Structure formats: structure tokens, C-alpha cells
Amino acid sequence: MSLQSEIDALVHSGDVPALARDHAALLTALELGSSGGKRFRPWLVTTVHAALRGTQPAEVVDAVAAATELLHTAFVIHDDVIDHDDTRRGRPSVPGWFRADAADLGVASEERDTYSRAGAILAGDLALSAAIRAVATSGADPATTRRLLDLLDATLHASAAGELADVRLALSAELPGAEEALAVSEQKTAAYSFVLPMQAGAVLAGVDESVVGSLGEMGRALGIAFQLCDDLQGVFGDPAVTGKDRLGDLREGKRTPLMVHAASTAEWSRIAPHLGDPELGESTAATVREALEACGARGFVEDLVSQHLVAAADVATRLGLERSLLDPLVEQAWGVAPACQAGAA
């Protein structure tokens, strides 16, 4: 069974004939939210399991791999609700889809936010439930299943805290310190995109806890590098390539390491008045980007990316995984990210 077929089976497990129209809308939105993307989280699960010579049946590994993608789907949907994003990957996001559905239903324009937000939150909840169900019913033995559920639970807490911290910091008049800004990157992205799938693959392979811990260390470094690249793409990237609105992070006032470093320089006076301005236009944003480059903030973050990739490579070498895991992962995750090509080299 393909990954998408596995995901479809998990999210279509229920039936609500009394409210068929509403249930169908949620399932359609879930299909939109769970399709496309690089699928490198499931790839991490299967590749780590294979690299560590795991012997779990393919259907068990595939179920856990599907769970990581469904968790990603849930977080992406909820993130788009939080950030008021109606587009994702160059097409309507799940909130955007529900907004269009509201228009088709004849909902007044001033009321469409309510329907869009409600539909997206509920679709994200269903994706999260399906992810947990996928792990619980994967067919792994009880001890392995318990370890996987423990990993999933820890990841949910870390990622939720990271998302809330991201929102809190964006609303604060004060910028965080460098350590706190990096901690948000770690918890918001690294925990579920890298640490969880890599450690899940290791748990499935039945390796020692020391190896599971080392893979968590490697995943943390890769995840922070990935989020730092995402921060750069959110400001400097080409929307045609990234599918991201490069005004979004600036308008929302994201307190990323890019901004934290800039705040310590003389160029901050050119940046600060525009950070968090919901009406920020492209011409002013171009000035902000120029200041971010002039003060060395972009170069600083690119150096951080390189440092974390080197740290990940050191662990990969220690475990003998640099060719089977690290090289293709870096190519897959950063190969089409112009803002990070230097850091990923």
C-alpha cells in the first residue's frame, strides 16, 4: 500500500451519514492538507529503520511512517489557522479551502472567518487523531508500541509549547534572547519533523536507547537548521519556488534568530518600525531585506545552518549513517531552497 493510500485509509475510517455534507467537507479538506509535500518525515522513519537493519514488517513501518505525515498535516493546518494563511504550497490551505466553501454556501463575507477557522481546527484534530490511531494499531509488539506512543506524546507537548512560544514572542514588545529564539526553532519544528521520525525508526529497529538518543541529537541539529532555512526563505525566498509569501513573517513580526541578531546592530532602526506591520508593502520589505543583509543577520543565520549541519554530520559519521541518511536528507530538504544553498553545501 502506498503512503497516500495508507493515509487515506486512516482518515476515512469513520462515517457520519446524518451529517454527510459536513463530514464530506472535512474529509475533502483532509485530502487537500495531506497531499503533496516532500514526505521526508515518512522517509526518515523507513530509512532509519532500514539503515539500522530493522526487521519490522513493512506494514508496521508504513503505518508509523504515515503517522508522522498525519502529525505534520495536523500541525500545518493548525499553524495556518494561527497565522491566518489561506495559501499553502502555492494553493489554498485548509483554512483557505473552508473559506471558499463558506462562499459557496452563501455565508456572508464577514462571517466566513468563523467557518474557515472552525473547519480547519476540526480537520486538524481529525488528522491528529488518525496519527495516534496509526501508531496504536500499527501491529508492533506492545512494548514497542508503548515506546512509540511515549515519543509521540513528548513530541506533541514540545511542538505545542513551541508554537505557543512563537505566537507569544510575536506579540511581545521585547525580542527574545538568542537561546530562546533557537529553542522555539527546536521545539516548533525539530521535535516533530526530525527527532520523532528518526527516533521512531530506531525504536522500530529495536536498537539500544543510546542509539535512539544519538538519533535524537542528530534530528535536533537537522531540525534547527531546517527551521533556520525556513526563516530565511520566509524573508528572502522566491515565492514561486518556496510557495511562501515572503511578506508574511515580516507582517506577523516573527521573532526569529534572524531578527534577534539584527536587533544587536546599528541597522535595527531601519528594521524595527516595520516588523509586525500588517500593511507592510513590497517596497518597504525590500528595504528591510537590504538592512538585514547589511547588518550581517542573513550571513549569521546561514552560518548557524552550517554549524548545525556539521553537528548532525558528526553524529551521522559516528553511527555510520552519513551516506545512507544525511546526504539524501540534506539534498531533499534543502536542494530547492536558494536562501539556504550556501548553508546546506
KOLFIVEX-812854 format. One line per 2 residues: their letters; for each residue x, y, z of C-alpha. Coordinates in pm, 1 decimal. Example, Ala and Ser with C-alpha at 12.3 -4.5 7.8 and 13.67 -1.06 7.14 Angstrom:
KOLFIVEX-812854
AS) 1230.0:-450.0:780.0 | 1367.0:-106.0:714.0
This chain:
KOLFIVEX-812854
MS) 0.0:0.0:0.0 | 135.2:346.1:-91.6
LQ) 185.3:613.0:173.0 | -105.8:818.2:40.0
SE) -331.0:510.2:38.8 | -229.6:441.4:399.2
ID) -311.4:799.7:496.7 | -643.1:795.0:309.0
AL) -745.5:473.6:483.7 | -669.4:623.6:823.4
VH) -859.7:949.2:770.5 | -1158.5:780.5:603.1
SG) -1211.7:533.6:885.6 | -1538.8:686.5:1004.5
DV) -1879.9:760.5:854.1 | -2138.2:1018.4:963.3
PA) -2445.3:965.7:741.3 | -2665.9:1201.9:942.8
LA) -2430.7:1491.8:861.5 | -2287.9:1362.2:534.6
RD) -2226.7:1705.5:383.4 | -2020.9:1831.9:676.9
HA) -1827.5:1509.7:714.8 | -1751.0:1506.9:341.9
AL) -1622.9:1865.0:368.3 | -1383.8:1766.7:648.6
LT) -1256.9:1465.6:453.7 | -1206.1:1672.1:138.9
AL) -1010.7:1927.4:339.3 | -801.1:1648.2:493.4
EL) -721.2:1510.8:148.7 | -604.4:1857.5:48.3
GS) -398.7:1900.0:364.2 | -233.0:1558.1:348.7
SG) -143.1:1553.9:-21.9 | 175.4:1682.7:-178.0
GK) 487.8:1790.0:5.9 | 828.1:1623.7:19.5
RF) 719.2:1343.7:254.6 | 1063.3:1338.2:414.3
RP) 923.2:1259.5:761.2 | 792.0:918.5:649.7
WL) 1112.8:875.7:450.9 | 1310.5:931.4:771.1
VT) 1116.4:658.7:953.0 | 1167.9:398.4:681.7
TV) 1528.0:497.3:604.6 | 1643.1:493.6:968.2
HA) 1471.0:158.1:1023.7 | 1645.3:12.7:716.8
AL) 1983.0:173.0:795.8 | 1977.2:17.3:1143.6
RG) 1889.8:-321.5:991.9 | 1543.3:-331.7:1141.8
TQ) 1326.9:-634.8:1069.7 | 977.7:-499.5:1134.7
PA) 721.7:-599.7:869.2 | 672.4:-334.9:601.8
EV) 312.0:-274.0:703.1 | 420.2:-186.3:1059.4
VD) 686.9:59.7:942.9 | 450.0:209.6:685.0
AV) 181.8:269.5:948.2 | 424.5:456.9:1174.0
AA) 558.9:649.6:873.1 | 203.1:752.3:783.3
AT) 151.2:867.1:1142.0 | 440.8:1114.6:1113.8
EL) 291.3:1261.4:796.7 | -52.4:1290.1:954.0
LH) 100.0:1463.6:1255.9 | 266.0:1706.2:1015.5
TA) -69.1:1758.5:843.9 | -237.1:1839.1:1174.9
FV) 31.0:2087.4:1276.2 | 35.2:2256.8:934.9
IH) -343.4:2300.2:937.6 | -342.9:2444.0:1289.4
DD) -43.4:2664.3:1205.1 | -231.0:2809.4:907.2
VI) -523.2:2888.5:1137.9 | -291.7:3063.4:1384.5
DH) -111.8:3258.3:1109.2 | -429.5:3336.1:909.5
DD) -275.4:3177.1:599.2 | -518.3:3096.9:318.9
TR) -247.3:2955.7:90.4 | -2.4:2670.8:133.8
RG) 243.0:2529.8:-122.7 | 108.4:2771.5:-381.3
RP) -253.2:2654.0:-347.1 | -538.7:2702.7:-99.5
SV) -457.2:2595.3:254.5 | -717.7:2406.2:454.6
PG) -848.1:2731.7:609.5 | -849.9:2879.8:259.5
WF) -1048.0:2583.2:129.0 | -1309.2:2625.6:402.2
RA) -1327.2:2998.2:328.0 | -1412.3:2915.3:-35.0
DA) -1662.8:2656.7:86.5 | -1826.2:2923.6:302.5
AD) -1864.8:3143.1:-4.9 | -2026.0:2851.4:-193.7
LG) -2267.1:2808.0:96.4 | -2367.5:3172.6:73.4
VA) -2216.7:3268.7:409.8 | -2180.2:3646.4:445.0
SE) -1822.1:3761.7:385.8 | -1787.0:3898.4:738.9
ER) -1882.5:3555.3:882.5 | -1653.9:3340.7:669.4
DT) -1364.9:3365.1:916.0 | -1569.3:3173.9:1173.0
YS) -1649.9:2887.1:935.7 | -1295.1:2877.5:795.5
RA) -1137.7:2865.6:1140.4 | -1380.6:2604.9:1274.4
GA) -1346.3:2374.1:974.4 | -967.8:2389.5:976.6
IL) -935.6:2328.7:1351.4 | -1165.0:2028.0:1329.4
AG) -986.0:1886.4:1023.5 | -654.3:1924.5:1206.1
DL) -798.7:1744.6:1507.4 | -903.4:1453.8:1285.3
AL) -553.2:1433.5:1137.0 | -402.4:1427.4:1485.8
SA) -642.5:1154.8:1597.0 | -556.4:949.2:1288.6
AI) -183.9:983.7:1363.6 | -227.0:846.6:1715.5
RA) -450.3:566.7:1586.9 | -190.7:474.0:1322.8
VA) 75.3:418.2:1589.7 | -157.7:239.0:1830.7
TS) -278.6:-5.4:1561.8 | 47.0:-40.7:1365.9
GA) 87.0:-405.1:1462.7 | 411.8:-355.7:1654.0
DP) 451.5:-552.4:1976.7 | 310.2:-386.9:2294.7
AT) 646.5:-271.9:2431.1 | 744.8:-109.3:2101.1
TR) 402.1:48.0:2063.8 | 430.0:196.4:2412.6
RL) 771.3:343.8:2330.8 | 634.4:492.7:2009.9
LD) 334.1:643.4:2188.6 | 566.4:790.9:2453.0
LL) 770.0:954.3:2174.8 | 453.1:1086.1:2013.1
DA) 323.8:1226.6:2340.2 | 651.9:1403.2:2418.0
TL) 656.0:1545.4:2066.3 | 302.3:1681.0:2095.3
HA) 388.8:1864.4:2416.2 | 714.0:2005.9:2275.0
SA) 560.9:2120.5:1947.4 | 256.4:2274.9:2112.3
AG) 478.5:2468.8:2351.8 | 698.8:2579.4:2062.7
EL) 400.4:2703.5:1862.5 | 258.9:2895.1:2158.4
AD) 600.2:3048.2:2232.2 | 625.5:3155.6:1867.5
VR) 292.8:3339.0:1896.0 | 379.3:3485.7:2238.1
LA) 709.1:3623.4:2116.9 | 549.6:3775.3:1805.2
LS) 306.4:3964.0:2029.9 | 574.9:4083.0:2271.6
AE) 730.7:4427.8:2253.4 | 1063.3:4274.2:2356.5
LP) 1273.3:4044.3:2142.0 | 1381.9:3710.6:2291.3
GA) 1740.9:3622.7:2358.4 | 1930.3:3410.1:2107.3
EE) 1890.9:3097.3:2321.3 | 1513.5:3132.5:2349.2
AL) 1476.9:3203.6:1976.6 | 1669.0:2885.0:1893.0
AV) 1462.8:2690.2:2148.3 | 1146.9:2788.0:1960.0
SE) 1302.0:2659.0:1637.4 | 1389.3:2333.7:1810.7
QK) 1053.1:2269.3:1972.0 | 828.8:2401.7:1695.8
TA) 991.6:2215.8:1406.1 | 1280.7:1988.0:1500.9
AY) 1081.6:1788.9:1755.2 | 819.1:1654.5:1517.0
SF) 985.5:1686.9:1175.8 | 1318.1:1522.0:1258.2
VL) 1357.0:1393.1:1613.4 | 1029.4:1197.8:1620.0
PM) 1057.5:1018.3:1283.3 | 1425.0:938.5:1330.3
QA) 1376.2:804.4:1680.6 | 1062.1:617.3:1572.9
GA) 1261.2:440.6:1301.5 | 1524.3:349.6:1561.3
VL) 1265.6:220.8:1810.7 | 1110.4:7.7:1536.8
AG) 1457.2:-132.0:1465.3 | 1491.8:-231.6:1832.2
VD) 1827.5:-61.9:1889.0 | 1973.8:46.5:2223.0
ES) 1846.3:360.8:2390.0 | 2190.3:518.9:2341.5
VV) 2143.1:498.3:1963.2 | 1789.9:632.5:1990.7
GS) 1930.3:922.5:2192.6 | 2204.9:991.0:1937.2
LG) 1949.5:999.1:1657.2 | 1750.2:1247.4:1862.4
EM) 2061.3:1463.8:1889.1 | 2111.9:1441.6:1513.0
GR) 1746.4:1518.3:1447.0 | 1758.3:1820.7:1674.3
AL) 2053.0:1966.9:1482.0 | 1892.3:1897.5:1144.3
GI) 1558.6:2035.8:1257.0 | 1705.8:2362.3:1380.3
AF) 1895.4:2400.4:1052.9 | 1574.2:2331.9:861.8
QL) 1377.7:2591.9:1061.3 | 1653.4:2849.7:1019.9
CD) 1639.6:2789.7:644.2 | 1263.1:2828.0:657.2
DL) 1307.3:3159.8:838.7 | 1539.6:3280.3:564.3
QG) 1304.5:3163.2:290.5 | 1018.3:3344.3:463.3
VF) 1201.1:3674.4:410.3 | 1439.9:3623.6:116.7
GD) 1299.0:3325.7:-73.3 | 1135.1:3321.8:-414.9
PA) 760.6:3255.6:-361.0 | 746.1:3073.2:-695.7
VT) 992.4:2818.7:-556.5 | 902.4:2809.3:-186.3
GK) 525.0:2860.6:-207.8 | 563.3:3103.2:85.2
DR) 453.3:3466.0:97.8 | 776.8:3645.6:180.3
LG) 587.7:3931.5:341.1 | 410.9:3700.9:589.4
DL) 680.7:3661.8:855.3 | 763.7:4032.4:845.1
RE) 399.4:4133.8:874.6 | 345.4:3891.8:1163.1
GK) 655.4:4018.4:1343.2 | 819.0:3676.2:1378.9
RT) 1093.5:3689.8:1643.9 | 1336.7:3460.0:1466.6
PL) 1714.3:3436.6:1521.0 | 1743.6:3648.2:1205.0
MV) 1568.3:3935.8:1381.7 | 1733.9:3873.9:1717.9
HA) 2076.2:3916.8:1559.7 | 1966.2:4224.0:1363.8
AS) 1843.6:4385.6:1685.7 | 2200.0:4391.8:1817.2
TA) 2322.2:4601.6:1523.5 | 2301.8:4963.7:1413.3
EW) 2070.1:4866.2:1125.1 | 1789.6:4776.1:1367.0
SR) 1644.1:5126.8:1348.4 | 1569.3:5061.5:978.3
IA) 1402.1:4728.6:1055.2 | 1215.9:4763.1:1385.3
PH) 945.2:5010.2:1272.9 | 829.4:4768.0:1002.7
LG) 843.1:4438.8:1191.6 | 485.1:4336.1:1268.4
DP) 327.7:4595.0:1036.2 | 22.8:4422.0:880.3
EL) 22.7:4676.8:597.9 | 387.8:4623.8:503.8
GE) 436.4:4653.1:127.0 | 697.2:4503.1:-101.3
ST) 897.4:4824.6:-146.7 | 941.6:4870.9:228.4
AA) 1011.3:4499.1:270.5 | 1292.4:4533.2:17.4
TV) 1448.1:4798.8:240.2 | 1417.2:4567.2:541.0
RE) 1586.2:4285.0:348.1 | 1866.5:4518.3:247.5
AL) 1919.4:4614.2:611.7 | 1915.3:4250.3:721.3
EA) 2191.5:4172.6:473.8 | 2389.5:4487.5:552.7
CG) 2396.5:4417.0:926.6 | 2512.9:4060.0:873.1
AR) 2196.7:3895.1:1007.9 | 2145.7:3683.1:697.9
GF) 2506.8:3567.2:699.2 | 2486.3:3495.7:1072.3
VE) 2186.5:3266.3:1024.2 | 2345.3:3094.4:725.2
DL) 2650.0:3025.3:944.6 | 2419.5:2879.4:1211.6
VS) 2271.3:2649.0:947.8 | 2619.7:2527.3:856.5
QH) 2713.5:2473.5:1221.8 | 2406.2:2260.1:1287.9
LV) 2458.5:2059.2:970.1 | 2815.8:1990.0:1078.3
AA) 2690.1:1877.8:1419.9 | 2439.3:1645.4:1252.2
AD) 2710.9:1510.0:1023.2 | 2932.4:1430.6:1321.7
VA) 2658.7:1214.3:1474.6 | 2583.2:1052.2:1138.2
TR) 2950.1:963.7:1095.1 | 2965.6:817.6:1445.7
LG) 2668.2:596.1:1364.4 | 2783.4:515.9:1010.9
LE) 2478.8:683.3:855.8 | 2628.4:978.4:672.3
RS) 2575.7:839.8:320.6 | 2255.4:641.5:365.2
LL) 2075.2:907.9:567.4 | 2237.2:1250.4:589.9
DP) 2333.4:1312.2:227.4 | 1994.0:1236.8:68.8
LV) 1813.0:1415.8:351.5 | 2007.5:1737.2:302.1
EQ) 1951.4:1714.8:-73.3 | 1578.5:1654.3:-27.8
AW) 1519.1:1915.9:240.2 | 1740.7:2198.3:112.4
GV) 1805.6:2121.9:-252.7 | 1542.6:2367.2:-376.9
AP) 1595.1:2634.0:-110.9 | 1803.9:2912.1:-271.8
AC) 1814.8:3109.3:54.3 | 1998.5:2817.1:219.0
QA) 2211.9:2666.8:-54.2 | 2527.0:2808.6:99.3
GA) 2441.6:2672.9:442.3 | 2347.2:2331.1:306.7
A) 2654.6:2285.0:92.2
